[in-house]
Amino acid sequence: MKRDLHPTYRPVVFRDRSGDFTLLTRSTATSDATIELDGTTYPVIDVDISSASHPFWTGRGRVVDTEGRVERFRRRYGSGA
């Protein structure tokens, strides 16, 4: 591997503030913001959504069917169940 060609691969914290969730992993992503975790300072990257706040993973998801698409599909092709 050539030197000084690839970005630095280092520990980074990804933080989801809405889910109060932090994940320490390795990445080439950079950030000026830092966070102290277990006595060590890491760069932190704030994300909009993670498995801690995504409706699919939390079970708070719901189907929004404003035009009756599901019912129209079931009438046309049968319920399938």
N, C-alpha and C positions, 0 to 999 in steps of 0.2 A: 504494500500500500504506500502511495506517495505521501510524503510529509507535507503538511500545511495545505492540503487539497480539500480535505473533508472538514465539516464543522465539528466542534467539540461535542462529544457525547458525555453528558454529565447528569448527576441527580437533579431533578426538578420536581417541584410540588405543583400539582394541578388542584385548584380549589373551586368548589361549587358552593357559593355563599348561600343560595336559596335552600340547598339541601344540607348545609352545615357539614360538608364532606371534604376531606383532603386525601389526596393520593400521591404518595411519594414513588416516583418511578424515574427512569432514565430517559433523556430526550436531548435532541439538538436544539429545541426551542429556547429562545432567550427572552429575558425580561429584566427590567430595571428594578421592579419591586422584589422584595425579599420577605421571607417568613422564617421564624425560628421554630424548629420542630425537633424535639428531643435534644435540645442543647446545641444544635447545629443550624447554621443559617443556609437556606436554600433559595434560589430564585423561585418565584411563585407566578403561576399563570392562572388567571381567573377564567373559568368557563361558564357558559350560560346554562348548561344542563348536563347532568351526569346520571348515572344509574340511581343515585340517591334522590333525584328530583324528577326523573322522567316518568310520565303517567303510566307507561307500559310496565315499567319495573316496580312501581310503587302500588299498582292496583287501583289507582284513582282515575284511570282512563275511561272514556265513554265514547260511544259512537255518535257522531253528529250526522244525522240523516235528514236534511231539510227538505229534500225533494222526493222522498219516498223511494229512493233508488233500490234499497234492499227489498222492499215489498214488490216493486216492479220486477226485479230479478227473480224473486221467488215465484211470482205468478207466471213468468215466462218460462222458466226452466225447472220449476218444482222446488220444493223445500230442501231436498237432498238428505233429509233425516228420516 
